[in-house]
C-alpha cells in the first residue's frame, strides 16, 4: 500500500484470514435470532468502484450470497483488525511457529474456493467493489464497535481500516473522533478509500487529522502511533441488554476509553422493526445510583426519558436494568434499542439491542415462591406500661424469617421447610424433610428459630395478603416442647394448679380457673404483621414495587401475650425479604 496511490499488487495477493465460514454463519444467525424486535434499519449504498463501509448491525439475511443477490458486486473484503494480536502457536519441541497475520476475509460471488467469508457481521469494516451504483435498505441487530490498532511507524504499506460509529447524517473531525486513541493528534493522517479499478482500492489523504472530516457509517484508513485495543471513546463491555426467559434483571458496563472527561447520554427507544409493527417497548426500568452509603438504590422507568453519565478517563458505569414480567403479555418476546451517545466533539454513537425472551409455559409469576430474609426489631413496649407503646430499645433483635406465596395468592409463615428439584427441573417445597419423595435429589431443610417447632406452617389471616398487610397468628401451647416455662430443671413445672393438686382446666382463659392464680404453664400467643404501607400505617399508600433484585421490605409488628400480666408486649421493626425459590405450592 502506498499513500495517495494504490495497493501494491492485486487484490488476490491480500493476506486472507483463515476463518471458518460455518462459525461466521452461526454467529451471524445467532445474533439475528436472539434479538427479536431489536433491529435497526440501515441502508448500504454503493457507488461505482471501491466503497469503504462500517456496518453497524448484523443483517437479518447475513449470508453474502443472499444479501448481495443481484447486486453489481465483484468482491467484498472484511478487515480483521485483531489479526496481528493472535495467540502464538508453538510446535511440539516448544519452538514458536512463524505465523503470517491474515488481515482480510473475502467473499467472491460464485467462487467458493476463493471465498473465506460467508456472512456479514455488525461492528466490522468492509471494502466492497461494485461495477455500478447500488442501494439496499435492511434490518439488522446492532453491534458495538471493536477495533484493535497496530502502530504504523516502521511498517511498509500498512494502515488501519477503521469505521466511524456515528449518525450517518453528521460529519465529524478525525481529530475529535480518533484523537484520544492510538490515532495520534499531532501527526496522524486519515485516508479516504476509493478507486475505480477492481485490482485494488486507492487511499487518498484527507490531510492532517485536525482538518479531516469523516462521516458516520464509513470506513477510513488511518495511521497509528501505538498498538492497542480502542473502539472509540465509548467502550462497551458486552453485546447488549439481554433477558433470558427466566431473567428479571441484567447489567451492562460502559467505559470512557478517552483521555478526557466525557458525558454519555443513554436512551431506550423502540426498534425500527417494532415501530413499523406497532409493538411496544418492554417494561424496562433502570437502577438509580446510590446517593450515599446508607440509601438503597431504587428503579425508574428507562423508557420515559434519557439520562446522562459523566465519566473520567477509564471510568466505568454499570447500568442495571430490570423488567416487570407482570406487565408483559405471556408468551411474547420484546425488544428495543439502547442508544449511547457522546455529547462531546467525537459525536460517537453506539446502538445496542435490548431483547427480552418470552417466559416458558411453566413460568412462575411474581411473587409466587419462597421468600427468605430477616426481621429487625428495634422498638419494644416496657413491661410496666399500661398500653403496649413501643420505645427505642437498647439494641436490635434480628431473626430469620420465611414466607411462601402460593399460586392462588395465599401465603404462609414457615418455621421450617424442605426444598429440592424434581427430575423435570421444577422447584418443589415440602412441609417436612420426611415427606420428600425419593426422586427429589439432594433436598435441603431450612428452618428459623422465631416460631414454635409445633407450628411449622401458619396461614395468613383471612383478608390479609402478601404485598399489602399479611397477618400471622400462632400459639406456643403449654405443653409445647419449646414453651419457655417448661423445662427439665424444675420438676414442679407439671402444668397443675398453684397447689400442685390436680390438673388445670383446659385452656388458659383467666375465667376458667377456680382461684385467681394461673397454673405454672400457659400458652404464649403471637401475632406477627408484615405491612407494606408507608410507615406501616394502613391509611397510607401501599409500597410494593417490583424490582430487579426481587426483594421487598416494610414494617413488622410483633405482639406477644402470655409473658406479662400487663398485657401484650409489642415489638416494632423492619423486614426485608427476597424471593429465593420459585416453588408454586407447599406440599
N, C-alpha and C positions, 0 to 999 in steps of 0.2 A: 504494500500500500504506500502511496506517496501523497504528500499534501498537494491540494489543488490539482490532483491528477487522477489516475485510475489505479485500481488494484493491479499489482504485479501478477501477471499470469491470468489464466482464465478462471471462471468460477469453479470449474471442475477441480482445480487444484486446492480449493479450500480444505482446511482440515475438518473432517467430518466427525461429529460426536457419535460414538457408538452407543446409541440409546435404544432400549427395547421399545419397538413400536407398540407392542402389546401393553407394556406398562404405561406408555403415554396415553393410549386409548382408554385404559382402565381408569387412569387418574382423571382424565377429562370427563369421562362418563360419570364417575363417582361424584365429581364436583357439581355437574349439572343436575344430577338426580337427587342429590342430598339437600338441595336448597329450593324446595318448591315455593313458587311465588316470590322468589328472591332474585329476580333478574333485572338487569338494566338493559336499556336499548342503546346499542352503538351502531354506527354506520362506518363500514370500511369503504373508503373512496380511493381509487387508484387512478393515477394519471399514466399516460403512455411513458414507458421507461421504468426506471428503478424508483421504488417507493420505500420509505423507512417508516415503520408504523409501530407504535406502542399499543398493545392490545390490553385493555383494562379488564376484560372479562373472558371467561371460557365459554365459547358459543354453545348453545344447546345442541347444535349439529356440528360438533367439533371436528369430525373427520374431514381431512383436507379434500378428499375426493368428492365429498358431499357439499362442503362449504363452497368450494370453488367450481362446482359443477357448472359448465357453460361459460366460465369466466375466461377472458383472454390472458391467462397466466401461464408463463413458461416454467417458472420455478419460484419456490418460496424457501427462505433460509431463516432459521431461528437461532439467534445469537445466545450462546451458553456462557454467561459471564463467570460462572464458577468453575469452568473447565481447568483453570490454572491453579486451583486450590484443592484438587482432588487428593485423596489419601494415597500415600506412597505404596507401591507394590513391591514385595520382597520375594526373592527366589528361595528355594529350599536351603541353600547354603547361607542365607542371611544377606546376600548382596542385593542392592536395590535394582529393580528392573526399570530401565530407561523407558519413560512414557512420553509420548508426544501429545501435548494438550490438543483437544479437539474443540474448536471454537463454535462450530455450527452443526446443526442438524438441517437436513434439506428434504424437500419434497418435490419430486419431478412428476408432473402428470403423466400417467400411463407407464411409468418406469419404476417398478417396484425394486429392481436391482439397485438403481442409483439412489433411491429414497431411503433416508434414515429417520424420517419423521412421518407419523401417520395422522396426528391430530394437533390442533391449535390449543393453546392454553393461555389463560389470562396472566398478566404480570410479566410477560416476555416481550421482547422486541423482535420484529420480523422485517426482513428485506424481501420485497416482492417485485418481480419483473413482470410487467404487463405489456402486451402488444397494442393495447388500446385503452381508452378510459373505461372505467367500470365502477359501479357503486352498489353496495348491498347493505341494507339495514338488517340487524339481527339482535336476538335476545341472548344474554349470557349472564353467568354467575360471576360477579366481580371478585377480583383478587387483589391482595396487597402487593405492591411492587417489591421485587427482590433484586439486589444488584451487588455483585462482587467486583471491585475495582482492581485493576492492575496498573502499576506505575509504568509510564511510557518512556521515561528517560532511559536512554541506552538501548531501547528497543528499536528494531528496524521494521518499518511498515506495520505498526500495530497501534490501534486506538480502541478505546472502549465504546461499545454501542449501547446507548442509554436512552430509555424512554422518559417522557415527561408526563407525570401523572397529575394532570390539571384539567380544568374545564377546557374543551377544545375551542370554545369561543373566546378565550382570552390568550394574550401573549404575555410572556414573562421574560425578564432579562436572565441570561445564562448565569450571570454573577449572583443574582438573587436566588435562583433555584439551586445552583450547584456550589456556590461559593463557600458553604460551610462544610463541605465534604472533601473527598480526595481530589476533586477537580482542581482546586488551587485558584486563588483570587488574583494573584499577581500576573502570572504568565499563561494561565490556562487558555486553551483555544477550543472553540466549538466548530464543528464542520457539518454542513448540510449534506445529506446523502442523496444523490440523484444520478443522472446519467441516462443516455438513450440507447447505449449499446448493451446487448444482452451478456456480453462476456464478463463484465464486472461493473459495479457502480463507481461513480466518481465522488470525491469528497471535496466540497467547496468550502473554503474557510469563511466563517461568519465574522471573523475579526477577533479582537481581544474580548475576553469574557464579559467585561463590563458593558460592552455595547451590543452584544449578541442578543437577539430576540428569538425566543423559542415559542413553540405552540404546543398546547396540551394534546395528547394523543399521537404525537410524532416522536420519532427516534432520531438521535444525532450521534455523531462520532465525537468523542472528547478525549483530550489528553488527561493525564492524572499525575499528581505529584507523588502519590504513595499508594501502596496496596491497602485493601480493606473492604469490609462489607459496609455498604452505605446506601440505603434506599431513597434518601432524601431526608428532609428534616422530620418527617412523620415516620416513625418506626412502629410497625405492628407486630406484636408477639402473639401470633395466632392467625387463623384463617377467616374468622368471622364470629358471629354470635349464634351459637347452635344449642338448641334444646332437644335432647333425646325424648323418646316417648314417655319417660318417667321423670325427666328433669324439671325442676321448678326454678332453678337459678343457674347462672353461668357467669363467667368473668372473662374480660379481655384487657390486656395490658398494652398501653401506648407509651412510646418513649420519644423524648425530644432528642433526636440524633444530631442536632445542630450545635454550633459553638456559642450561640446567644440565646437569651430567653425567647420563648415562643408561646403565643396564646393559640390554643387549638379550639375550634368550635365543633361541637358534636350535635348532630340532629338525626332523628329517626324519621324516615319518610316512606310513603308507600312505594313498593317496587313498581317499575314501569308496567310489567305484565299484570300486577294486581290492580293498578289504576284502570287499565283498559277493561279488565274483567269486573270492575266494581267491587272488588274484595276489600275487606277491612284489614287494617294492620293488627297484629297480635296485641293482646292486653299487656303491653310491656311496661315495666317500671324499672327505675334505676335507683341504686342505693346512694343516699346522700352521704357525704363525708362527715366524720365525727368532728364536732367543733371543739371538744376538749377531751380530757382523759376520763370524764365521768359519763357524759351523754352517750346514748346509743344511737347508731345511725338509723335513719328512717328511710322510707322509699317514697318516690314521687313518680307520677306518670311521665314516661320518657317520650311520649308521642305528642305532648301538648306544646312544648316549646323547646328551643335549642338551649344548650348550656355550654359554658366555656371553662377551660382549664389552662392555667398558666404554668409552664414547666421551665425550670432551669436546664442548662445543658446536661444531658444524660439523666434528666429527671424522668420518672416513670409514674404514670397514673393507672390504677386498676379500676376499670369501670365494671361494676357488678350489676347484672340485670336479672330481673325476675319476671315471671308470668303468673297470672291468676287463672288456672285452668277452669275454675268455676265459671268464668266468663267466656270460655271457649265452647264452640259447638262440638259435640262429641264426634270423634272420627274425622275431624277436619284438620288439615295442615295449614299453617300460617306462615307468612313471610313478609319481610320488609327490607329496607336498606339503611345501614348506618353510614352516615356521611361524616367524615373528619376533614376539616379544612384548616389550613394555616392562615391566620388572619394577618400575617406579616407579608413581606415582599415576595416570598417564594411562591405564594398562591397555590401551593401544593394541595391537592385534593385526593383523598383515598375513600373509595366506596367499598363497603363490605356487606356480605349477606347476613340477614337475620332470618333464621329458619327455625320453626317450631314444629316438631314431629307430632303427629296425632297420637293420642293416648291409645293403648291397646284396649281390646274389648273388656278385659278383666281389670281395667284400671281402678284404683281405689281413690275415690273422690275426697277432697279436702272437706272436713278434718277427720275423716274416718281413720281409726287406728289407735295404737298405744302411744300415749303421751307421758313423758317422764320429765321430772325436774325437781324443784325443791320449793318449800315454803320457808320464809324467813320472818319469824315473829319478833317484833321489836317493841311492842307495847303490850301491857298486861294490867288488868284491874287488881287493886290491892285486896288483901284478904280481909281487911276491916271495912271495906267500902260497903255502903248500903246498896249502891247500884253499881253494876259492873262497867265502870267508865275506865277504859284503858289509859294508862300514862306511860311515858317513856321508861323502858326497862334499862337495867344496867348493862345489858348486852343483847345479842341477837341469837335466838334459838333457831337452828336450821335443821330441817328434816327432809329426807327424800319423799317424793310423792309420785303416784302412778294413777292415771285416769285412762279408761278406754272409752272410745266413742264408736258405737256400733253403726251398721249400715242404715238402720232406721232412725238414727239421731239420738237414741238413748245413750246415756253414759253411766259409767260405774267407777267408783273409787276402789282401788285394789290394794290389798295388803301383800299379796304375792301372786305370781302368775308364772306359767311355763311357756316359753316361746321356742319356735322352731320352724323349719321349712319342710314342706312335703315334697314328694317326688316330682311334682309339676312345677316346683319353684314358688309356690304360693306361701305367704307367711301365715302361720297358724298360732293361735293363743289358746291356752288351756288353763282351767282353774287350778289344777293340781298336777304336779310332775308325775304322779302315779297314774293319771288319766291320759298321758300322752301315748298315742298309738306307736307301734313298733316301727312303722315306716317313716316316722319323723326322725331325721338324722341329727344327732348332737343337740338335743333340746337343752335349753338353759332355764334355770329357775331364778327369778328376780323377786326380791322382797323388800319391804320397808319396815321400819320399827314404829311407825306412827299409829298403827291400828292394832286391835286385838287379833291374836292368831286364830281366835274362834270366829272371826268375821272377815274372811279373806276377800269377800266381794260385797260392796254396798251400792245399791242402785240409787240414782239421784231421785230426789223427791219429785212428786208429780208437779208439773208446771215449771220445773227448772230445766235449764238446757246449757250445754257446753257453748261458751261464747257469749252468754248473757249473764245469768245467775244460776250456778249449779250448786245445789244444797245436798249434803250427805249427812245422815244421822245414823249412829250406831251406839251400842252399849257394851261395856265390858261387864259381863254378868258376875254376880257374887261368887259363883263357883268357877269362873273362868281361870284358866291356867296362868294367865298373866295379870290377874287382879292384884294391884299393888298392896292390898290389905290382907292378902292371904299368902302366907309363906311358911316354910317348914320350920323356922326358928321359934315360932310361938305356937305351942300345942293347943292353947285355949282358943285360937282363932279357928273355931269349928263351925261358925255360922249360926250359933244358937243365940238365945236371948241373953240379956245382960247378967241374969243369974245363972247362966250356963245350964239351965234345966229346960229341956225340950227344944224342938226346932222352931225357928221363926216362921211366921206365916209366909206364904209365897209372895214374892214382890217386895218392893221396898218403899211403898207409899206410906208416909208417916201415919196416916189414919188407920192403917192395917194392924198397927201394933197395940198390944194390951197395955203397955206402960210407955210413958213419954221418953223412952230411950231406944234408939235404933240398935239393931243387932250389930255385932262386930264387923260383919261383912255386908256390903251393899254394892249395887251396881254403879257404874260410872257412865253417864250418858255424854255423848259427844255430838256436836252439831258443827260441821265444817262447811263454810260457804265460800265459793270462788265467785268473785264479782268482776266482770269486765266493764262495768260502768265507771265513768270517770270518777276518781277518788273513792270508788266503792259505793257511791250513793245512787240508789235506784232511780232517782229523779233526773239524773244527768245522762247524757248520751252514752250508748254502748260503744266501746272502742275495741273491736275485734277485727282488725285489718289483717288481710293476708300478707305475708312477707316471704321472701325467698328462703329464709332460714327455717321456715315453718316453726317459728317459736311464737309464743304468746305469753302475756303477763297481765297481772291485775292485782286486786286487793283480796286478801284472805282474812276471814274472821272465824275464830275457833272458840266456841262456848263449851265449857266442861262443867257438869253438875255432878255432885256427889263427893266433892273434895272439900267443900266449905259449907258450914251451916248458914252463911250469909246469902247463899245462892250461887248462881253460876259464876265461874271465873272466865273472863273474856280476854282473849289474846288477839291482837291485830298485827298484820304484816303484809308482805307481798308474796306472790307466787310467780314462778317462771317455769313454763313447760315447753317441751319440744317434741314434735312427732317423730318417733324413732322406729316404729314398726307398723306397717300398713296392713294389719290383720282386720278383716271386716267383722269378725264375730269372736266372742269369748265362749269357748266350748267347754 
